[in-house]
């Protein structure tokens, strides 16, 4: 007996919106971890880093890293 499995792929706008919600609520580091664990097909870090860090300067990133590392 052969079983066929249909893969569902979310449309890009839905993934973009979900990604934005995760970034706003979890931050860049946790969002990246979750994306990795779920195996979401979004490319590699080099391709998504601009979106991850958009609008953040080095001081903001440094504060987020320090805050995260203290947890």
ABEGO torsion letter per residue (X at the ends): XBBBBBBBBBBAAAAAAAAAAAAAAAEAAAAAAAAAAAGBBAEBAAAAAAAAABGBBAAAAAAAAAAAAAX
